[in-house]
Amino acid sequence: MKITLTKQKKQKPDYKNLGFGKYFTDHMLVMTYSDGKWNEPEIVPYADFSMDPCTNVLHYGQGIFEGLKAYKDADGKITMFRPYDNMRRMNKSAERLSMPTFDGEKMVECIKELVLIDSDWIPTDPGTALYIRPTMIANDKALGVHAAHNYIFYVILSPVGSYYAHGLAPTKIMIEEEYVRAPLGGTGECKCMGNYAASLLAGELANKKGYDQVLWLDGKDRKYIEEVGAMNIFFVIDGVVITPALVGSILHGITRRSTIEVLEKAGYKVEERRISVDEVVKAQKEGRLNESFGTGTAAVISPVGVLHYKGEDLIVNNNEMGPISRYAYDTITGIQNGRLPDEFGWVYRCN
């Protein structure tokens, strides 16, 4: 792999006030696809891409991405969390969007080199990490509705703090009744750009009403709960942890799977099944909805304090983080940053 180091390093941000996705490191990883094969990856200084106005990703949205994190402990040990799972999911997304797949194991090694080169950008304060964003875009310079023949795969890095400005304070979620994120048979289980574009309007409308995110219902019956705009969703009803089954329109969340495994190992009963909005509302009104929380790479665990549905705010657990979501958060972040032993084989050592 060719490596070209920058001659002028950027000024580091204030690690106490990072926000999410605002700052980017000195280097990036780039790999191109042409003539039916992937070319060798390169690490180069972070820089703009030059694109023809007719480049087809700009017109037909053939683009996918991933998100994972790297951590540095007090001894300087650098790790990534479940990177092979991200590469497997990205290849699944590539298949669905008629894009070329790649060697996931080799890509993990390449990302490791990039992380090590920019390791002085990894923040170490509690709740911070180095966010890793692999992306693949179509790069044909021609119009026409068909799969492209040329692609760019690239990886950029960003030191991040909490995804939500309020940190672990419970979020306010609006259950969306008009718009649909993804129907069965669509691209809902893929991490592709169009899914997020389709979610923006509902999210903005929810924000204007004072809510942090939208909770999507299924596209057919508008009855079954699917996922939040940037997270998978969990409910605790009568002490049982319930999360919507992966029926084809829901993202296969890696933090979702980690949460299930952590909770099952701790002895909690976890159900993956279809759950209707009416069941959740009924449980809340009867005092049986103990907790609700979202899971995702960016926020890890985000407790839900308010669910808004049909003009009514439904308060969850007195608008406080519950013991199950707290346990999941403490355990997963403890494994990620090395405070707890990794009993699951999730942590990938970079050095």
C-alpha positions as CSV (number, residue, x, y, z in Angstrom):
1,M,0.0,0.0,0.0
2,K,1.4,3.4,-1.0
3,I,1.5,5.9,1.7
4,T,2.0,9.7,1.1
5,L,2.2,11.7,4.3
6,T,1.0,15.3,4.5
7,K,3.6,18.1,4.6
8,Q,1.3,20.4,6.6
9,K,-0.6,18.9,9.5
10,K,-3.9,20.5,10.7
11,Q,-4.4,22.2,14.0
12,K,-6.1,19.8,16.4
13,P,-9.6,20.8,17.7
14,D,-10.5,21.3,21.4
15,Y,-11.1,17.7,22.4
16,K,-13.4,18.9,25.2
17,N,-15.9,20.4,22.6
18,L,-15.8,18.0,19.7
19,G,-19.4,17.5,18.8
20,F,-19.9,14.9,16.1
21,G,-18.4,14.8,12.6
22,K,-17.1,18.4,12.5
23,Y,-13.3,17.8,12.3
24,F,-11.2,15.4,10.2
25,T,-7.7,14.1,10.5
26,D,-4.7,14.7,8.3
27,H,-5.0,11.6,6.0
28,M,-7.5,9.4,4.3
29,L,-7.5,6.0,2.6
30,V,-8.5,5.9,-1.1
31,M,-9.0,2.9,-3.4
32,T,-10.4,3.0,-6.9
33,Y,-12.3,0.4,-9.0
34,S,-11.9,0.2,-12.8
35,D,-11.7,-2.5,-15.5
36,G,-13.5,-4.9,-13.3
37,K,-11.1,-4.9,-10.4
38,W,-10.0,-3.0,-7.3
39,N,-6.7,-1.1,-7.6
40,E,-4.3,-1.0,-4.7
41,P,-5.3,1.3,-1.8
42,E,-3.4,4.4,-0.9
43,I,-3.1,6.6,2.2
44,V,-2.9,10.2,1.1
45,P,-3.3,13.6,2.7
46,Y,-7.0,14.5,3.4
47,A,-8.1,16.6,0.4
48,D,-11.1,17.4,-1.8
49,F,-12.2,15.1,-4.6
50,S,-12.6,16.6,-8.1
51,M,-15.8,15.4,-9.8
52,D,-17.3,15.9,-13.2
53,P,-20.9,17.4,-13.0
54,C,-22.2,14.2,-14.7
55,T,-20.6,11.8,-12.2
56,N,-23.4,9.3,-11.7
57,V,-23.4,9.1,-7.9
58,L,-24.6,12.7,-8.0
59,H,-27.6,11.7,-10.2
60,Y,-28.5,8.2,-9.2
61,G,-27.3,7.9,-5.6
62,Q,-25.2,4.8,-6.0
63,G,-23.4,5.2,-2.7
64,I,-23.0,3.3,0.6
65,F,-21.1,3.9,3.8
66,E,-20.3,2.5,7.2
67,G,-19.5,3.9,10.7
68,L,-17.2,2.4,13.4
69,K,-14.9,3.7,16.1
70,A,-11.3,3.5,17.3
71,Y,-10.2,4.0,20.9
72,K,-7.0,4.7,22.8
73,D,-6.5,3.7,26.4
74,A,-4.3,5.2,29.1
75,D,-1.4,2.9,28.0
76,G,-1.6,4.0,24.4
77,K,-3.3,0.8,23.2
78,I,-5.4,1.4,20.1
79,T,-8.4,-0.7,19.2
80,M,-11.3,-0.8,16.8
81,F,-14.7,-2.2,17.7
82,R,-16.0,-5.1,15.5
83,P,-14.5,-3.8,12.2
84,Y,-15.0,-7.1,10.4
85,D,-18.8,-6.8,11.0
86,N,-18.8,-3.4,9.4
87,M,-16.9,-4.7,6.4
88,R,-19.4,-7.6,6.0
89,R,-22.3,-5.3,6.3
90,M,-20.8,-2.9,3.7
91,N,-20.3,-5.8,1.3
92,K,-24.0,-6.7,1.8
93,S,-24.9,-3.1,1.0
94,A,-22.7,-3.2,-2.1
95,E,-24.5,-6.3,-3.4
96,R,-27.9,-4.7,-3.0
97,L,-26.9,-1.6,-4.9
98,S,-25.1,-3.5,-7.7
99,M,-21.7,-2.2,-6.5
100,P,-18.5,-4.3,-6.4
101,T,-17.6,-6.1,-3.2
102,F,-14.1,-6.0,-1.8
103,D,-11.8,-8.0,0.5
104,G,-13.1,-7.1,4.0
105,E,-10.2,-8.5,5.9
106,K,-7.7,-6.6,3.7
107,M,-9.6,-3.4,4.2
108,V,-9.6,-3.8,8.0
109,E,-5.8,-4.0,7.8
110,C,-5.7,-0.9,5.6
111,I,-7.9,1.0,8.0
112,K,-5.7,0.0,10.8
113,E,-2.7,1.6,9.1
114,L,-4.7,4.8,8.5
115,V,-5.7,4.9,12.2
116,L,-2.1,4.4,13.3
117,I,-0.8,7.1,11.1
118,D,-3.4,9.6,12.6
119,S,-3.3,8.1,16.1
120,D,-2.5,11.4,17.7
121,W,-6.1,12.5,16.7
122,I,-7.7,9.9,18.9
123,P,-9.3,11.6,21.9
124,T,-9.3,9.9,25.2
125,D,-11.8,11.8,27.3
126,P,-14.8,9.8,28.5
127,G,-17.4,9.5,25.8
128,T,-15.0,10.4,22.9
129,A,-13.6,8.2,20.2
130,L,-12.1,8.4,16.6
131,Y,-15.0,7.9,14.2
132,I,-14.2,5.9,11.1
133,R,-16.3,6.5,7.9
134,P,-15.7,4.1,5.0
135,T,-17.6,5.2,1.9
136,M,-18.0,3.8,-1.6
137,I,-19.4,5.9,-4.5
138,A,-20.1,5.4,-8.2
139,N,-17.6,7.4,-10.3
140,D,-18.7,7.0,-14.0
141,K,-18.6,10.2,-16.0
142,A,-21.8,9.6,-17.9
143,L,-25.5,9.7,-17.5
144,G,-27.7,6.6,-17.7
145,V,-29.7,4.5,-15.2
146,H,-27.4,1.5,-14.8
147,A,-24.8,0.2,-12.4
148,A,-21.5,2.2,-12.8
149,H,-18.2,0.7,-14.0
150,N,-15.9,2.8,-11.9
151,Y,-16.0,3.4,-8.1
152,I,-14.1,5.2,-5.4
153,F,-13.8,3.6,-1.9
154,Y,-12.4,6.0,0.7
155,V,-12.1,6.2,4.5
156,I,-12.0,9.4,6.5
157,L,-11.5,9.8,10.3
158,S,-13.1,12.2,12.7
159,P,-12.5,12.7,16.4
160,V,-15.9,12.8,18.0
161,G,-17.7,13.4,21.3
162,S,-21.4,12.6,22.0
163,Y,-23.7,12.3,19.0
164,Y,-26.4,14.2,20.9
165,A,-25.6,17.5,22.4
166,H,-27.3,16.5,25.6
167,G,-25.2,13.3,26.0
168,L,-26.9,10.6,27.9
169,A,-29.9,12.7,28.8
170,P,-33.0,10.9,27.5
171,T,-34.1,11.8,24.0
172,K,-37.5,12.9,22.8
173,I,-38.8,10.8,19.9
174,M,-41.7,11.5,17.6
175,I,-43.4,8.4,16.1
176,E,-43.9,9.3,12.4
177,E,-47.4,8.8,11.1
178,E,-47.2,10.2,7.5
179,Y,-43.9,9.5,5.9
180,V,-42.2,6.1,5.4
181,R,-38.5,5.3,5.6
182,A,-38.3,2.0,3.7
183,P,-40.7,-0.6,2.4
184,L,-40.1,-4.3,2.3
185,G,-38.1,-5.2,-0.7
186,G,-36.4,-1.8,-0.7
187,T,-33.0,-0.8,0.6
188,G,-34.0,-0.4,4.3
189,E,-31.5,-2.9,5.6
190,C,-28.6,-1.3,3.7
191,K,-26.5,1.6,4.8
192,C,-27.0,3.6,1.6
193,M,-27.2,7.3,1.1
194,G,-30.7,7.4,-0.2
195,N,-32.2,6.0,3.0
196,Y,-30.9,8.9,4.9
197,A,-32.0,11.5,2.3
198,A,-35.5,10.0,2.5
199,S,-35.5,10.5,6.3
200,L,-34.5,14.1,6.4
201,L,-37.8,15.9,6.0
202,A,-39.6,14.0,8.7
203,G,-36.6,14.5,11.0
204,E,-36.6,18.3,10.4
205,L,-40.3,18.5,11.1
206,A,-39.8,16.6,14.3
207,N,-37.0,18.9,15.3
208,K,-39.2,22.0,14.8
209,K,-41.7,20.4,17.2
210,G,-39.0,19.9,19.8
211,Y,-38.2,16.2,19.2
212,D,-34.7,14.8,18.6
213,Q,-35.5,12.0,16.2
214,V,-38.2,10.2,14.3
215,L,-39.3,6.6,15.1
216,W,-40.4,4.9,11.8
217,L,-43.3,2.6,11.3
218,D,-43.4,-0.1,8.6
219,G,-44.2,1.0,5.1
220,K,-47.1,-1.4,4.5
221,D,-49.4,-1.3,7.5
222,R,-48.0,1.8,9.3
223,K,-48.4,-0.4,12.4
224,Y,-45.1,-2.1,13.3
225,I,-42.2,-0.2,14.8
226,E,-39.0,-0.4,12.8
227,E,-36.1,2.0,13.8
228,V,-35.2,5.5,14.7
229,G,-33.6,7.9,12.2
230,A,-30.0,7.1,13.4
231,M,-30.5,4.1,15.7
232,N,-32.2,0.8,16.2
233,I,-34.8,0.8,19.0
234,F,-35.4,-1.3,22.1
235,F,-38.3,-1.4,24.5
236,V,-38.5,-3.0,28.0
237,I,-42.0,-4.2,28.7
238,D,-42.7,-6.1,31.9
239,G,-38.9,-6.6,32.3
240,V,-38.6,-8.3,28.8
241,V,-36.3,-6.5,26.3
242,I,-37.9,-6.3,22.9
243,T,-36.4,-5.1,19.6
244,P,-38.0,-5.2,16.2
245,A,-37.1,-8.2,14.1
246,L,-34.9,-7.7,11.1
247,V,-37.5,-8.3,8.4
248,G,-35.6,-6.7,5.5
249,S,-36.4,-3.0,6.0
250,I,-34.4,-2.4,9.2
251,L,-30.6,-1.8,9.4
252,H,-28.7,-4.7,10.8
253,G,-27.2,-2.6,13.6
254,I,-23.8,-3.8,15.0
255,T,-24.5,-2.0,18.3
256,R,-28.0,-3.6,18.2
257,R,-26.4,-7.1,18.0
258,S,-23.8,-6.2,20.6
259,T,-26.6,-5.0,23.0
260,I,-28.6,-8.2,22.5
261,E,-25.5,-10.4,23.2
262,V,-24.5,-8.3,26.3
263,L,-28.0,-8.4,27.8
264,E,-28.6,-12.1,27.1
265,K,-25.2,-13.0,28.7
266,A,-26.3,-11.0,31.8
267,G,-29.5,-13.1,32.0
268,Y,-32.0,-10.7,30.6
269,K,-34.8,-12.1,28.4
270,V,-34.5,-10.6,24.9
271,E,-37.0,-10.9,22.1
272,E,-36.5,-10.0,18.5
273,R,-40.0,-9.8,17.0
274,R,-42.4,-7.5,15.3
275,I,-43.9,-5.1,17.8
276,S,-46.7,-2.7,17.0
277,V,-47.0,0.9,18.1
278,D,-50.3,0.0,19.8
279,E,-48.6,-2.6,22.0
280,V,-46.0,0.0,23.1
281,V,-48.7,2.7,23.8
282,K,-50.8,0.2,25.7
283,A,-47.8,-0.9,27.8
284,Q,-47.0,2.8,28.6
285,K,-50.5,3.6,29.6
286,E,-50.7,0.5,31.9
287,G,-47.3,1.3,33.5
288,R,-45.6,-1.7,32.0
289,L,-43.2,0.1,29.7
290,N,-40.2,0.1,31.9
291,E,-37.6,1.6,29.5
292,S,-36.9,2.4,25.9
293,F,-33.5,3.1,24.3
294,G,-31.8,3.4,20.9
295,T,-28.6,1.8,19.8
296,G,-26.0,2.8,17.2
297,T,-22.3,3.4,16.6
298,A,-22.6,7.1,17.0
299,A,-24.5,7.3,20.3
300,V,-23.9,3.7,21.5
301,I,-26.9,3.7,23.8
302,S,-29.4,6.6,23.9
303,P,-32.2,6.4,26.5
304,V,-35.7,7.5,25.3
305,G,-37.6,9.6,27.7
306,V,-40.6,10.7,25.6
307,L,-42.5,9.0,22.8
308,H,-44.8,11.3,20.9
309,Y,-47.8,9.7,19.2
310,K,-51.1,11.0,17.9
311,G,-50.6,14.4,19.7
312,E,-49.6,13.0,23.0
313,D,-46.3,12.8,24.8
314,L,-45.8,9.4,26.4
315,I,-43.3,9.6,29.3
316,V,-41.0,6.6,29.6
317,N,-39.4,5.8,33.0
318,N,-40.0,9.3,34.4
319,N,-37.8,10.6,31.6
320,E,-34.8,9.0,33.1
321,M,-32.2,6.5,31.9
322,G,-33.2,3.0,33.2
323,P,-31.0,0.3,34.7
324,I,-31.0,-2.0,31.6
325,S,-30.0,0.7,29.2
326,R,-27.4,1.9,31.7
327,Y,-26.0,-1.6,32.0
328,A,-25.8,-2.0,28.3
329,Y,-24.1,1.4,27.9
330,D,-21.6,0.7,30.7
331,T,-20.7,-2.7,29.4
332,I,-20.4,-2.0,25.7
333,T,-18.4,1.2,26.3
334,G,-16.3,-0.5,28.9
335,I,-15.3,-3.2,26.4
336,Q,-14.7,-0.6,23.7
337,N,-12.3,1.5,25.7
338,G,-10.6,-1.3,27.6
339,R,-12.1,-0.8,31.0
340,L,-13.8,-4.2,30.9
341,P,-12.5,-7.5,29.5
342,D,-13.7,-8.4,26.0
343,E,-15.5,-11.8,26.5
344,F,-17.0,-11.7,23.0
345,G,-14.0,-11.3,20.8
346,W,-15.2,-7.9,19.5
347,V,-12.1,-5.8,20.0
348,Y,-9.5,-5.5,17.2
349,R,-6.0,-4.5,18.4
350,C,-4.2,-2.0,16.1
351,N,-0.9,-1.9,18.0
